[in-house]
Amino acid sequence: MRVITSIYLHCRPELRDDWLAGGDVDADVEEAGPQEEALRALTLFYNVSWFPKSMGADLGLLEEERDFFKRELVRMQEGEEGDEVLGERDWGGEVGWS
């Protein structure tokens, strides 16, 4: 720990120092914005799904959205002849959604 502390005291790291992380800092910074937006969207989706009244969500609109996802799942499972159906692969047995 003494070695690490002395290095830190004599060579203070900056936010964008690449020698400390060992990666491409510029790429990480560019990816941070979309990742944060996705995380915020997922958090909002979770909160609206579990706490709709507290979040001020329209319950009729939530039911309509749930129907949309059900319709999309049915459409994906029907698929065309010869296409791999979601959740069913040739693994030697039947694998499907429960």
PEUR-V466729 format. One record per residue. N is the residue number from 1. SS is DSSP state (@ for helix, = for strand, . for the rest). PSI is psi as a letter, one per 40 degrees, with the letter a starting at -180 (NA if undefined). NEAR is the number of other C-alpha atoms within 8 Angstrom. Layout:
N&SS&PSI&NEAR ; N&SS&PSI&NEAR
This chain:
1&.&d&4 ; 2&@&d&5 ; 3&@&d&6 ; 4&@&d&7 ; 5&@&d&8 ; 6&@&d&8 ; 7&@&d&9 ; 8&@&d&9 ; 9&@&d&7 ; 10&@&d&6 ; 11&.&g&6 ; 12&.&h&7 ; 13&.&i&7 ; 14&.&i&5 ; 15&.&d&4 ; 16&.&e&5 ; 17&.&h&9 ; 18&@&e&9 ; 19&@&d&6 ; 20&@&d&6 ; 21&@&d&7 ; 22&.&e&6 ; 23&.&a&6 ; 24&.&g&7 ; 25&@&d&10 ; 26&@&d&6 ; 27&@&d&7 ; 28&@&d&8 ; 29&@&d&8 ; 30&@&d&7 ; 31&@&e&8 ; 32&@&d&8 ; 33&@&d&8 ; 34&@&d&7 ; 35&@&d&8 ; 36&@&d&8 ; 37&@&d&8 ; 38&@&d&8 ; 39&@&d&8 ; 40&@&d&8 ; 41&@&d&8 ; 42&@&d&8 ; 43&@&d&8 ; 44&@&d&8 ; 45&@&d&8 ; 46&@&d&8 ; 47&@&d&10 ; 48&@&d&10 ; 49&@&d&7 ; 50&@&d&6 ; 51&.&g&8 ; 52&@&d&12 ; 53&@&d&6 ; 54&@&d&6 ; 55&@&e&8 ; 56&.&f&6 ; 57&.&i&10 ; 58&.&h&7 ; 59&@&d&7 ; 60&@&d&6 ; 61&@&d&8 ; 62&@&d&9 ; 63&@&d&8 ; 64&@&d&8 ; 65&@&d&8 ; 66&@&d&8 ; 67&@&d&8 ; 68&@&d&8 ; 69&@&d&8 ; 70&@&d&8 ; 71&@&d&8 ; 72&@&d&8 ; 73&@&d&8 ; 74&@&d&8 ; 75&@&d&8 ; 76&@&d&9 ; 77&@&d&8 ; 78&@&d&7 ; 79&.&a&9 ; 80&.&i&5 ; 81&.&h&4 ; 82&.&e&4 ; 83&.&i&6 ; 84&.&h&7 ; 85&.&i&10 ; 86&.&h&8 ; 87&.&e&7 ; 88&.&h&9 ; 89&.&i&9 ; 90&.&g&6 ; 91&.&f&6 ; 92&.&e&4 ; 93&.&i&5 ; 94&.&h&8 ; 95&.&h&8 ; 96&.&a&7 ; 97&.&h&4 ; 98&.&NA&2
